[in-house]
């Protein structure tokens, strides 16, 4: 079954957790004990309705304050698709969490409170979706019940957001507007009688109809080798396979490939998934590949098709989302983890800080603080094999690790 990964975004109290809870409730994806717990807690709070945000807000601090702090991943399925939803926090100080939640998503839902309209956080979250090259964006104008399901109000918000769309640099996005009431369930799973002026799909209908190939960032095939398999049995004494995950495109038996960094060539002999052989390894499949020739390939190397090499350099410029309380300074050293590879890197230059609300850049920048986004150049102690992020989301992204603590301190997107 196809799996669609979705990130939610929106300002504080726009109803992200409630929307997801409503999706789970109306698709009958909540377990009996979970539903009973929601009913009990809602009554204790004196609500005359079910507080669906309790389905996703798991931290005590989240339940006490009625806000989302950490990224929660919610899983549910329908007859057509399986879904993984990243419920990300709306606060400005948790921008890094939103980057984390959206970094692997194929679609995004940006919620807008119908009473407030497009605000600064809307700009910020749309900017991050643009930065992460998410192709499918749903703008859910929520809390329509609090504005009497006003078509005029909905159209005004839609017009304001379309003005915001003119500022983006990534044009391959499809933007869909849907008026909803997450609390009441209007246009979430079931069509609402309160919006006769809206003739489009409900939110779930729209998600169900998405073409997975269209929303996925399909690029050229990249196969980072995670493990070399050499069974110590008599039967498979001569077996030498390379285990990993196929990113971007497909690899097939007979394809001529290049092993990086050695740049030696061979052809794919067999493709295994456990004990079964396949003619083709599809995108995002984890397989073991054998080659016709005995060439030197080890963990951290990469197999690519002949004539389709990535950039092989010891320097690159990237957009960085800084996630640590300790500042990033020019000259500092970090470990760049790019796929399987870990490489020591030095911050060569901080070019400028980017204001993620589309208000411009700050060129007078000597350091980055938590949640800052900036353009930075790195020099590495050995080459890596990368693509531009706009061409290949997986092979164009990386994380930064602190050399002392080994903590993840930043995420980067190669430009």
Secondary structure, DSSP 8 states (H G I E B T S, - for coil): --EEEEEEE-STTSSHHHHHHHHHHHTT-S-HHHHHHHHHHHHHTT-SS--GGGGT--SHHHHHHTS--S-EEEEEE-SS-EEEEEE---SGGGHHHHHHHHTT-SEEEEEEETTT-S-HHHHHHHHHHHHTT-SEEEEEEE-GGGGTT-HHHHHHHHHHHHHHHTT-S----EEEEEE-BTTTTBTTTB--SS-TT--S--HHHHHHH--HHHHS---S-EEEEEEEE---SSTTTT--EEEEEEESS-EETT-EEEEETTTEEEEEEEEEETTEEESEE-TT-EEEEEESS-----TT-EEEETT---EEEEEEEEEEEE--SS-EETT-EEEEEETTEEEEEEEEEEEEEEETTTTEEE---SEE-TT-EEEEEEEEEEEEEE--TTT-TTTTEEEEEETTT--EEEEEEE-
